[in-house]
Amino acid sequence: KKDIPAVNFLIHEIHCRRNIEICPYCSDSIPKSEMKNHIESEHVQVTCKCRMKIENSLLKDHEASACPLRPVLCQFCDIPLAFNKLQEHESYCGARTEPCGDCGRNVLLRDLKEHPRLCG
């Protein structure tokens, strides 16, 4: 999968056929001596804390962006929560009030960003 000078192509092709395999899962070129280790480390199925089975090589991305149990912060109180609990928590948390420093009215936390436009 790389450019090879035409002069070296035949020798290179022989070397590759003897020493390189294509991974059946990801189609990467892997040295034959490392194929078993590659499959066991990259393509073995692991179970995420959310109980989803996923390839080991994809687990970090899943945990960072797709896992329903990934930690996220509430936009109102900065408490870390599981992503699947965030909407319910923010609905409750955003309904709390704080007094406005300018007009003194109690303002819902979810409306604090818009309140300065409407204040006074």
C-alpha positions, 0 to 999 in steps of 0.5 A: 500500500505504498509507492515502491520504485519499479526497480525494487518492485519484484523483490518488495512484492516477494518480501511482502507476500512472505512477511505481511498479512492483511488483517481480516477485520481492519484491512491493515497490513500487519507483519505475520509474526504480529497478527495474533497479537494485533487481533487480540489487542485491537479486535478482541471484544470487551464489555464497556461499563454500559454493558455494550460489547465493542472492539477494544480499539474502539472502546476509548472513542465509545467511552468519550463520545457515545457511552450513555454512562460517560461523565458530563457536567451539569451546565448549571451546577458543574456536578459530574453526572452520567450522560443518560441522567443529564437531561433529567438533572438539568431539567430540575437543576435549571428550574432553581432560581437565583436573584438577579444582581441588577433588578433583584428578581428571582430568575430561573438558572436556565434563563440567566443567560437571556435575562440581562437582555430583559433585565430592568 
